[in-house]
Amino acid sequence: MCPRPLKVMENNLLPAIERRAFLHYTGAAAALLWAGPAAAVPLSDESEAFSWDRLVETAQMLAKTAEASPRTVPDVLGKLTYDQHRDIRFRPAEALWEDGDQPFRAQFFHPGWQYRHPVEIFSVRNGRSRRVLFDAALFNYGNTKIDGKIAADVGFAGFRLHYPLNQPNYRDELAAFLGASYFRALGQGHQYGLSARGLAIDTAETGGEEFPVFRKFWLERPDAGAKLIRVHALLESRSVTGAYAFTIVPGRTTVMTVKAALFFRRQVKRLGIAPLTSMFLHGGTTPPPIPDFRPAVHDSDGLSVETSAGEWIWRPLGNPRRLRQSLYMGANPKGFGLLQRTRDFAAFQDLEADYHKRPSVWVEPVRPFGEGAVHLIEIPSKREIHDNIVAFWSPARPPAAGERLDLEYRLNWCGLPDQAPAMGTTVATRSGVGGVAGDSNFDHRRKFVIDFAGGDLAALDKDGPPKAMVAADNGKLFNTTVSRNAAVAGWRVTFDVEANGSQPVELRCRLTRNDKPLTETWSYQWLA
């Protein structure tokens, strides 16, 4: 049998998340040449001991108190427009550790615009931490011209890490932490796309979502010739506090090992672990919302899940008319991730966005997740500046007030993950009017066309076509066919579906021979 989401929900409560706030700092901003007098990043004279155990103790003690009101930047910064804030650039020559011979550097984001609550950042060396002090001389203010109106202790919005990722004589942007608990990273040859978060709370719940925030960061100064860097963070929200440790190893696949100790102030309805946030506007399953010269616009094109039994599920993403949620339930998945399988420029035709270079992220538990479900949430969106895709793991029983939860998992930022099915995979999903094109009698039906390739599929001709196992919960299937598709050295499955009423139709499909699977399981939710 094909696996199925055991629970499907829908509502219209979750707005799409605007992502231009993160994107506008990257790329060209990191490559700006420094101009002006040197002003090395100042550190506080005072230092204090720092360790993982001390950070965990701090988070645990903080959980016994109510959330404190965060510090807010002055009005002169809070009232900056998007373009004014974008015009403020860090001077690369003033990066933290610029005086060292190790390969990593840290640069800082200026507070203001929607980043009204500054964070504290510390540099750690030999087990002692010193606070990084704000200095207006670290920034080029361009035409904004407000540097003389800023308090000396205004703080930072976040930071980014640089490393010679793609060539030995240039430090590319490697990772960035900016806004709430959001962060991004890159593998070799990629451009920023989807984001990760430290934690998601009550996403798409009726009472509204709660956004935990990284309040403080500790950056460990790497040694000369270091191949990794460690970042620590203190997380807080109304419901939870947490200690986080990120071990970041750059490479073709940049691997982040995330360790967290969470302490709950109150019960939450839905806890999102290893949350990923992405964008899907149109392509494959979804026509453009407005006329668009580009065949597809998305940072990710599907959710991949490997179950504890080793079964692979592929869920193509879409941009629905109303909010969709799908849950893939089970215990201790081997991994899940939002992938950009489409790596061909011709599929996007966008010379500026380079969507074919956006990274995939594969979540790999180090500490088993236990009972729960992989959640996928798709939010209607009409613009590509909105992140409208969310995926995370949610435990079957959220922790109660006073409980501790320890987590450890890896985030693999890559083109396509090494963790992949050894069988045929879905290479394309297309959808349109059912029946014969143009026949109005079939307007109430939807046609799906799925191409599978890889594994043993190319060599099946001599034994005849494989069998398509197709199922539809809350729907009826018609006209299922399996055809050789020489263009992909694989096979195409085509079928029509008709809804049984107003409930979403859950579809599943895979190719088999002698009752043995030849492909991953394709899964999709259709709202008639």
C-alpha positions in Angstrom: 0.0 0.0 0.0 1.0 3.6 -0.5 1.6 5.6 2.6 -0.8 8.4 3.4 -1.1 11.5 5.5 -3.3 10.3 8.4 -4.6 13.8 9.1 -5.3 16.7 6.7 -6.4 20.1 7.9 -7.1 23.4 6.1 -7.8 27.0 7.2 -7.1 30.5 6.2 -5.3 31.8 9.3 -1.6 31.9 8.5 -0.3 34.9 6.4 2.6 34.4 4.0 5.9 35.5 5.5 7.8 38.4 3.7 11.3 37.3 2.9 12.8 40.4 1.2 14.0 41.5 4.6 16.5 38.7 4.5 17.3 38.6 0.8 18.2 42.2 0.3 21.4 42.0 2.4 23.0 39.1 0.5 25.0 38.8 -2.6 26.1 42.2 -3.8 26.0 43.6 -0.2 28.7 41.2 0.9 31.0 42.1 -2.0 31.0 45.9 -1.5 34.4 47.4 -1.2 35.3 49.1 2.0 35.8 52.8 1.9 36.8 55.0 4.8 39.1 54.9 7.8 39.7 51.7 9.7 37.7 51.1 12.9 38.3 47.6 14.2 35.3 45.9 15.8 35.4 47.0 19.4 35.1 44.4 22.2 34.2 45.1 25.8 37.1 45.2 28.3 35.2 42.9 30.6 35.1 39.2 30.0 33.3 36.2 31.6 33.5 32.5 31.4 31.5 30.8 28.7 30.6 27.1 28.1 27.7 25.1 26.8 26.8 24.0 30.3 26.7 27.6 31.5 24.4 28.5 28.6 22.0 25.6 29.4 21.9 26.8 33.0 21.1 30.3 31.9 18.2 29.1 29.7 16.9 26.9 32.5 16.9 29.7 35.1 15.4 32.1 32.5 12.4 29.7 32.0 11.4 30.3 35.7 10.7 33.9 35.0 8.2 35.7 32.6 9.5 36.9 29.2 11.0 40.3 29.6 10.2 43.1 27.2 12.9 43.3 24.5 15.0 46.4 24.1 13.7 48.6 21.2 15.8 50.8 18.9 15.3 54.6 18.7 12.6 56.0 16.4 15.2 57.3 14.0 16.0 53.6 13.2 12.5 52.1 13.6 11.1 54.6 11.0 13.7 53.8 8.3 12.2 52.6 5.1 13.2 49.4 3.3 15.4 51.3 0.9 17.0 53.5 3.6 17.9 50.4 5.7 19.2 48.6 2.7 21.6 51.5 2.1 23.4 50.9 5.4 26.3 48.5 4.7 28.9 46.9 7.0 32.4 47.8 6.0 34.0 44.3 5.2 37.5 45.4 6.2 36.2 45.8 9.8 35.0 42.2 10.1 35.4 40.4 13.4 38.7 38.4 13.4 40.0 40.4 10.5 43.3 40.5 12.4 43.7 36.7 12.5 45.0 34.0 10.1 42.0 31.7 10.4 39.6 31.5 7.4 36.3 32.7 9.0 35.1 36.3 9.4 32.0 37.8 11.0 30.1 40.9 9.8 27.1 42.5 11.4 23.7 43.8 10.4 22.6 47.3 11.4 19.3 47.5 13.4 16.4 49.4 12.1 13.4 49.2 9.8 11.6 46.0 10.9 14.6 44.9 13.0 13.6 47.0 16.0 14.9 44.6 18.7 18.7 44.4 18.7 20.6 41.3 19.8 23.7 41.0 21.9 26.7 39.3 20.2 29.8 38.0 22.0 33.2 36.8 20.7 34.5 33.7 22.6 38.1 32.7 22.9 39.7 30.2 25.2 36.5 29.9 27.2 36.1 33.6 27.8 33.5 35.8 26.1 33.6 39.5 25.4 30.7 41.5 24.0 31.0 43.0 20.5 30.3 46.7 20.9 28.3 48.7 18.3 30.2 51.5 16.6 28.7 53.6 13.8 32.2 53.7 12.2 31.7 50.0 11.3 29.1 50.9 8.7 28.8 52.9 5.5 25.5 54.8 5.8 25.3 55.8 2.1 22.5 58.3 1.6 20.7 57.5 4.9 22.9 60.0 6.8 21.8 59.1 10.3 25.1 57.9 11.8 25.4 61.0 14.0 22.0 60.4 15.5 22.6 56.9 16.8 23.3 55.9 20.4 26.7 54.2 21.0 25.0 51.1 22.5 22.3 50.5 20.0 23.4 46.9 19.3 23.1 44.8 16.1 20.3 43.2 14.2 22.2 40.0 13.5 25.4 38.8 11.8 26.7 36.8 8.9 29.7 34.5 8.5 32.2 34.5 5.6 34.5 31.7 4.5 36.4 30.9 1.2 33.7 28.5 0.2 34.1 28.5 -3.6 37.6 29.7 -4.2 40.6 30.0 -1.8 41.3 33.7 -2.3 37.8 35.1 -1.6 35.6 34.8 1.5 32.0 34.1 0.3 29.0 34.6 2.5 28.5 31.3 4.3 25.6 31.8 6.7 23.5 34.5 8.2 21.4 34.9 11.4 18.9 37.7 11.1 15.4 38.2 12.5 13.6 36.2 15.2 15.2 32.7 15.1 15.8 32.7 11.3 19.1 31.7 9.7 20.4 30.6 6.3 23.5 28.9 4.9 25.0 27.9 1.6 26.9 25.0 0.1 29.3 25.5 -2.8 27.9 27.2 -5.9 24.6 28.2 -4.4 22.6 31.4 -3.7 20.4 32.0 -0.7 16.9 30.6 -0.9 15.0 28.9 1.8 15.5 29.6 5.6 15.7 27.6 8.7 14.5 28.6 12.2 15.4 27.7 15.7 11.9 26.7 16.6 8.3 27.1 15.4 5.4 27.4 17.9 1.7 27.1 17.1 2.1 27.5 13.3 -1.3 27.8 11.6 -3.1 27.4 14.9 -6.3 29.4 15.5 -4.7 31.5 18.3 -1.9 32.8 16.0 1.8 31.8 15.7 4.4 32.6 18.3 7.8 33.5 17.1 10.7 32.6 19.4 13.7 34.9 19.1 17.5 34.5 19.5 18.3 37.2 22.0 22.1 36.6 22.3 24.8 35.0 20.3 28.3 33.7 21.1 30.7 33.3 18.2 33.7 31.1 19.0 36.9 32.4 17.3 38.2 29.5 15.2 41.9 28.5 15.3 44.2 29.0 12.3 43.3 26.6 9.5 40.0 25.7 11.1 37.5 23.8 9.0 34.5 24.5 11.1 33.0 27.3 13.3 30.8 27.1 16.4 27.9 29.5 17.2 25.8 29.5 20.3 22.5 31.3 20.9 20.0 31.9 23.7 16.4 31.6 22.5 13.4 33.0 24.3 9.6 33.5 23.8 6.5 33.6 25.8 6.4 29.8 26.0 10.0 28.6 25.9 13.6 29.3 26.5 16.5 27.5 25.0 20.2 27.0 24.6 21.4 26.4 21.0 24.8 25.3 19.6 25.5 25.3 15.9 28.6 23.5 14.5 29.0 24.6 10.9 31.3 22.8 8.5 31.5 24.5 5.0 31.8 22.4 1.8 30.0 21.2 -1.2 27.3 20.4 1.3 27.5 22.7 4.3 26.6 20.7 7.3 25.1 22.4 10.4 24.8 20.2 13.5 22.2 21.8 15.8 22.0 20.9 19.5 19.4 22.5 21.7 18.1 22.3 25.3 14.6 23.7 25.6 12.8 24.6 28.8 9.0 25.2 28.6 7.3 28.0 30.5 3.9 26.9 29.3 2.1 24.2 27.2 2.1 24.9 23.5 -0.4 23.5 21.0 2.0 22.6 18.2 5.8 22.5 18.5 7.8 22.7 15.2 11.2 21.2 15.4 13.8 21.9 12.6 11.4 24.2 10.8 12.2 25.2 7.2 10.6 28.1 5.4 10.6 28.5 1.6 8.8 30.0 -1.4 6.7 28.5 -4.2 4.9 30.8 -6.5 4.2 28.7 -9.6 5.5 25.9 -11.8 4.5 22.3 -12.4 1.5 21.9 -10.1 0.5 25.6 -10.2 -0.1 28.1 -13.0 1.2 31.6 -12.6 -1.1 33.9 -10.6 -0.3 36.7 -13.2 1.2 36.5 -16.7 4.9 35.6 -16.2 7.6 35.0 -18.8 9.3 32.5 -16.5 8.1 28.9 -16.7 8.6 28.4 -12.9 9.3 30.5 -9.8 10.2 28.7 -6.6 13.0 28.2 -4.1 11.9 24.6 -3.4 9.8 22.2 -5.5 9.0 19.4 -3.1 9.1 17.9 0.4 11.0 14.6 0.7 10.6 12.2 3.7 12.4 9.0 4.5 10.4 7.0 7.1 11.9 4.8 9.8 11.1 1.8 7.6 13.2 3.3 4.8 10.2 4.3 2.6 10.7 7.4 0.6 7.8 9.9 0.0 7.9 12.9 -2.4 5.4 15.6 -2.1 5.5 18.3 -4.9 4.8 21.8 -3.6 2.1 24.1 -4.9 0.6 27.5 -4.4 -3.0 26.7 -3.4 -6.1 28.8 -3.5 -6.5 28.4 0.2 -4.2 27.2 3.0 -3.3 23.5 2.9 -1.8 21.3 5.5 -0.6 17.7 5.2 0.8 15.6 8.0 3.1 12.5 7.4 2.8 10.6 10.6 5.1 8.0 12.1 7.9 7.4 14.6 11.6 8.4 14.2 11.9 9.4 10.6 15.3 9.0 9.1 15.1 12.5 7.6 13.0 15.0 5.7 13.7 18.2 3.8 12.6 20.8 1.3 14.4 20.2 -2.0 15.0 22.1 -5.2 15.3 19.1 -7.5 15.0 21.3 -10.6 18.6 22.4 -11.3 18.3 23.5 -14.9 18.3 27.2 -15.8 15.9 26.5 -18.7 13.2 25.5 -16.2 13.2 29.1 -14.7 14.7 31.4 -17.4 15.6 34.0 -14.7 19.0 35.6 -15.1 18.7 37.6 -11.8 17.2 35.2 -9.3 19.0 32.0 -10.5 16.4 29.8 -8.9 18.2 26.7 -10.2 21.0 27.6 -7.8 18.9 27.7 -4.7 19.9 25.2 -2.0 18.0 22.2 -0.7 18.0 21.4 3.0 17.9 17.9 4.4 17.1 17.4 8.1 18.8 14.4 9.6 18.0 13.5 13.2 21.1 12.7 15.4 18.9 12.2 18.5 15.7 10.3 17.5 12.6 12.5 17.2 10.2 9.9 18.6 6.5 9.7 17.7 5.1 12.6 15.7 4.6 13.9 12.2 6.3 15.9 9.4 4.0 18.9 8.8 3.8 20.6 5.5 1.9 24.0 5.3 1.3 25.7 1.9 0.0 29.3 2.1 -1.6 31.1 -0.9 0.7 33.8 -2.3 0.6 36.2 -5.3 4.2 37.5 -5.0 7.6 35.8 -4.9 8.8 38.1 -2.0 6.6 36.0 0.3 7.8 32.8 2.0 4.7 30.7 1.8 6.0 27.1 2.5 6.7 25.7 6.0 7.8 22.2 6.9 8.8 20.9 10.3 8.7 17.9 12.6 6.1 18.0 15.4 6.1 15.6 18.4 2.9 13.7 19.0 2.8 15.1 22.6 4.1 18.7 22.9 6.1 19.2 26.1 4.2 20.5 29.1 5.1 23.6 31.3 8.2 22.9 33.3 9.5 20.1 31.0 12.9 20.0 29.3 13.4 18.8 25.7 16.8 18.0 24.2 17.3 18.0 20.5 20.2 17.2 18.1 20.0 17.1 14.3 21.9 18.0 11.2 20.9 20.5 8.5 22.5 19.6 5.2 22.6 22.7 2.9 23.2 21.3 -0.6 22.2 21.1 -4.2 20.6 17.6 -3.8 21.3 15.6 -0.6 23.4 12.6 -0.5 20.5 11.0 1.4 18.4 10.0 -1.6 16.3 7.0 -2.8 18.2 4.2 -4.5 15.1 3.7 -6.7 13.2 5.8 -9.2 12.3 9.3 -8.2 9.7 11.9 -9.4 11.3 14.2 -12.0 8.1 16.2 -12.9 4.6 16.7 -11.8 2.1 18.4 -14.1 -1.6 19.1 -13.7 -4.5 20.4 -15.8 -8.1 19.9 -16.8 -9.2 16.3 -16.8 -10.4 14.2 -19.7 -9.7 15.5 -23.2 -8.3 19.0 -23.4 -11.0 21.5 -24.2 -13.9 19.1 -23.4 -16.1 21.0 -21.0 -17.7 17.7 -19.8 -14.5 17.0 -17.8 -14.1 20.4 -16.2 -14.9 18.9 -12.8 -12.0 16.4 -13.2 -8.3 17.1 -12.8 -5.6 15.4 -14.8 -2.2 14.6 -13.2 0.9 13.6 -15.2 3.9 12.3 -13.2 7.3 11.4 -14.7 9.5 8.9 -12.9 13.1 8.2 -13.7 16.3 6.6 -12.2 16.9 3.4 -10.4 16.0 0.4 -12.6 13.3 2.2 -14.7 15.5 2.7 -17.8 15.9 -1.1 -18.3 12.3 -2.2 -18.0 11.2 -2.2 -21.7 12.0 -5.9 -22.3 9.7 -7.0 -19.6 6.8 -4.6 -20.4 5.7 -1.5 -18.5 5.7 -1.4 -14.7 2.4 -1.2 -12.8 1.1 2.0 -11.4 -0.3 1.8 -7.9 -2.5 4.9 -7.6 -4.9 5.7 -4.7 -7.2 8.6 -4.0 -8.8 9.3 -0.6 -12.0 11.3 -0.9 -11.8 10.9 -4.7 -12.4 8.6 -7.7 -9.8 7.7 -10.3 -10.2 7.4 -14.1 -8.1 6.6 -17.1 -4.9 5.6 -15.5 -2.1 4.9 -18.0 1.6 4.1 -17.9 3.8 5.1 -20.9 7.5 4.9 -21.7 9.0 8.4 -21.5 12.3 8.2 -23.5 13.0 11.9 -22.9 13.8 11.2 -19.2 14.8 7.5 -19.6 11.8 6.6 -17.4 8.0 6.2 -17.3 5.0 8.5 -17.2 1.9 7.9 -15.2 -1.3 9.8 -16.2 -4.7 9.7 -14.5 -7.8 11.8 -13.9 -9.4 12.3 -10.5 -12.8 13.5 -9.4 -13.5 14.7 -5.8 -16.1 13.1 -3.6 -17.6 16.3 -2.2 -15.7 19.2 -0.7 -13.0 17.4 1.2 -9.4 17.5 0.0 -8.4 14.6 -2.2 -5.2 12.8 -1.0 -3.4 11.2 -3.9 -0.6 8.6 -3.9 1.2 6.9 -6.8 4.3 4.7 -7.3 5.5 2.2 -9.8 5.9 -1.5 -8.9 6.8 -4.8 -10.4 5.8 -8.1 -8.8 4.5 -6.0 -5.9 7.9 -4.5 -5.2 8.3 -0.8 -5.4 10.4 0.6 -8.2 10.0 4.3 -7.2 9.5 6.5 -4.2 5.9 7.3 -3.4 4.5 10.4 -5.0 2.0 12.1 -2.7 -0.2 15.2 -3.4 -3.3 16.9 -1.9 -5.8 18.3 -4.5 -8.4 20.9 -3.5 -11.2 20.7 -6.1 
